[in-house]
Amino acid sequence: MRVLLVANTLPPHDLSGVGEQVVQLAAGLAARGHDVRILGRGPDGARGPKALFPLSIVPACRRALRRFRPDVVQVHESDGALAALWVRATRRRGRPRLVALLQVSYVEERRAVRPLVHAGRTLGRPGTVETRFRRFKAPLQILLGRWSAALADLVLAPSAATAAELERDYGVAGVRVLANVTGGLEVAPLPVAEAAGDYLLFVGRLRIRKGVEVLLEALARLAAAGPVPPLLLAGEGEHRSALERRARELGLGDRQVRFLGRASAGQVRFLLEHARALVVPSTYEGMPLVVLEAMAAGLPVIASRVSGIPEVVVDGETGWLVPCEDPRALAGALEEALADVRTARARGEAGRRRVEERFRPAHAAARWEELVGLEREGSGAR
């Protein structure tokens, strides 16, 4: 089967979970004998800046349809809406089949741009960039996302939680689950100088919905009672200056909180292999790839019980799950993980086994074939 995957963000130039999953799925499908092409930005793809991708991908998609003649075209995220429209307008006899894989509901993403509050106390507020996203960009992304879902023969989501959100927010029925996976790319660990000794690790874009203020509050609680390993924050984003300011307000110095900035895939791999635990204090997610990467490295995960995270992290087995926006609960989980090294290691190893059993590219490719096959036979998948 010839499969064309269309995506705006692709590694190694873009550090994006969406692009990573495109490559992981492509690796799994290719290993099963499919002819897979990825269409993104570049000489053979969309021209111009990332922001214009929804428009600039259409001519590239038209050329790819003519030359490659795919059996299936899969668009990713809202940016593929106009490409999906072109496929639907020009195809004949239902070919190529059109699939949309949507990692999040932008309705929920927009709602997540809000103050973080616990027990009536504000822990953090979105900045100007995020406020502009909420007011201007998010409504456009919601519109494009709804178009993608409405045009597709089959709509996929990375978790059951996200599937339910898409059905509710985008007005589409029968969204099916294709879980994110890891392991399809060979990435050599790249040493990070700041990662000497024990440390806790956060990886992700620094934005309000990642809940980093909650993590800083939890760390300050532990530090008030005694020494704790430093927290390393790998990632960049519009919220960084606010987080640096909040760390200082909490009395957390450079030895306790280190902002590493943007990290490459190799650096993230190294950080995961040497950390005590990965901490994911988000208020909203789809299915975060870094959770799978941490589990694959045998690292226990301490995360909020939100979105698709509980479908990957099993509380008490592969890590710790806590209520979001609750510094006290997060501090308790961190304290337990740091105090009981044997339990933490056991949960990390259980996570490694869970990834091997369920979240590898071969699993995604087999599931994708099953879903596309169900759709072809008209057996209930959208």
Number of C-alpha atoms within 10 A of each C-alpha: 12 16 22 25 22 28 26 25 22 21 16 11 9 13 18 16 19 24 20 22 24 22 20 22 26 24 20 23 23 18 13 13 10 15 16 20 17 17 20 22 21 11 8 12 22 23 17 13 10 14 10 13 22 18 17 19 25 21 15 21 25 14 13 18 18 9 9 14 15 20 16 18 24 25 27 25 24 28 24 27 28 22 25 27 17 15 23 18 10 12 13 9 6 12 15 21 21 24 23 28 26 25 26 25 26 27 20 18 19 20 12 20 21 16 16 23 15 14 8 7 9 12 20 19 19 20 18 11 12 21 16 13 16 20 11 11 14 20 15 14 21 20 15 21 27 21 18 29 28 19 22 24 18 24 29 28 25 23 25 20 20 25 27 19 22 28 17 13 16 21 11 19 17 15 23 21 20 23 25 28 27 25 18 17 11 8 14 11 16 15 14 14 7 12 20 11 10 14 21 24 24 24 23 23 20 22 24 27 23 22 23 28 26 25 24 23 21 21 27 20 17 18 16 10 8 8 9 18 19 21 25 23 23 21 20 17 14 16 21 20 12 17 19 18 11 18 21 12 10 13 12 21 13 13 10 20 20 19 17 16 17 17 19 19 17 16 19 23 20 19 28 26 17 17 23 24 27 26 26 27 27 27 23 24 23 26 27 22 17 20 24 26 22 26 29 25 20 24 29 32 30 23 25 27 21 20 20 20 23 17 15 22 25 17 16 11 16 27 28 25 23 20 16 22 23 21 23 19 16 28 21 16 20 23 15 14 22 18 11 10 12 11 18 25 19 17 26 25 19 21 29 22 16 19 21 17 10 15 20 22 27 22 19 24 23 15 15 20 13 12 22 19 13 15 16 15 10 10 10 10 19 21
